[in-house]
Amino acid sequence: MRGRSHDAPEEANVDLTPMLDVVFILLIFFIVTSTFAQEQAMGLEPPPPPAPADQEQMQSVPAILIYIDESNMITVNGRNTDIGSVRANIERVRAETPESQVIIQAHPRAKSGVIVLIRDAAYNAGYQTGVNLVLSQDQ
């Protein structure tokens, strides 16, 4: 026992280099194999401004006003209606005045799904152009 010397035990070191290599390989793998979803958005381009000669004609063109309030109640030209009969109302007014345009006025808190359904009903009623969306300023 006399000739033995007690050395302090060496500190245990963990080599992190292999772990960092694995992390970088996993990061590269997930970046390369990931796919990015292309979001579909509803196009809301404003109509082009009318020419000066057309402004007098545009003022006399009747419009189909569809209003959606914050509780998603739908009003077509002042008459309360449900989502199922919006297309029929649009077709009825269009039969009376074929040059009419559709104006969808929505409250900012109205559900976007209802707005899209009304826009689709206007397109299904035969409108290719002349469907306008307006957000009301009522808060």
N, C-alpha and C positions, 0 to 999 in steps of 0.2 A: 503494500500500500504506500510505502514510502516513495517510491520512484514515479508514481503516477502524478501527472499533472491534470488538473481539471480545466479544460478550455471551455469558454462560454459557448453554448450552442449557436450555430450560425442562424441568422434570420432566414426564414422561409420566404422566398420570392416566387411570385407567380408570373410567368411570362405571358403577357397579354397579346403578343403579336399574332398567334394563331387565331385568337378570338376576333381580333380586328379584321383579319383576312376573311373570316367566315361572314362577319357582318357586312363587309363591303361586297362580297360575292352575292349575298342575299339581296342587298340593296340594288345591285345591278340587275339581278334576276327579276325582281319585282318591277323595276322601271321598264325593262325590255318587254316583259309579258303583259303589262297593263294595257288596257284599251280605254280610250277616252270617248265618252258618249257625246255625240253631237246633239246638242239641245235644239229642240224644235220650238220656234217662237211664232206667235201670231203676228202677221204683218199689219202694221197700223200706219201706213203711209198716208199723209194728208193728201187730199185731192189737189190737183194743180189749180192755181188761181184762174178764174175765168177771164176771157178776153173782154175788153170794154164793151164790145158790141153784144156779147152774150150776157152781160150783167142785167140788162133790162129784161131779157128773156128769162133769166134764172130767177128773178124776183117774182115772176108770175107763176113759176112751177110749184105746185103743191108738194108738200113733204109728208111722209108718213113718220110721225114722231112716236118713238117707242121709248118709254121712260121706265127705268128700273130703280126702285128706291132702295134704301139700306136694308130693308127686310125682304128684298128680292120680290116684291110685288110688281107686276108688269102692267103697264098702262099703254094701250095702243090708241093714239089720237084721242086721249081723254077717257077711254073706256077700259075698265079693269078687265083683265083676261088672264088666263093661265098659259103655261109654256106650250101646251099642246095645240092651242088655237091661234098662236101668233102667226103661223104661216097662212092660215085661212084668212085672217084679217088683212094680212099684207096682200094676198092675192085678190081679195075683194076690192081693196082700195086701188090696186094697180089696174084692175079691170075697168074701174070708173075713170081713172086718169093714168094712162100708160106712161106718161113722161114723169111721173112722180119719183122722188128719191126717198131713201130710207135714212132716217137719223136715229141712231141708238144713243140715248142719253142715259148714262149710268151714274149712280151715286158712287163715290169713292169706296164705300164699304160694301158694295154689291159684289156678289160672288162672280168670279171670272167665268166659271162654268156656265152660268146662266147667260152671260153676255155672249159667249161663244155659241151657245145653242140658238140664241136669237139671230146672231149673224148667219149661222148655217141655215136657219129657216128662211132668211131673206135671200140667200143664194139659191136655195131650193125652190123658192117662189119665182125664180127666173131672173133675178138681178145679177148681172155680171159686174157692173160698176154702179156707182151711186149709193153705196152703203157706207155711211159715215158713223164713226164712233166719237162721242163727246163725253168727257167726264164733267159732271156738274160741280159747281163750286160749293154746294151745300155741305157743310161739315157736321 
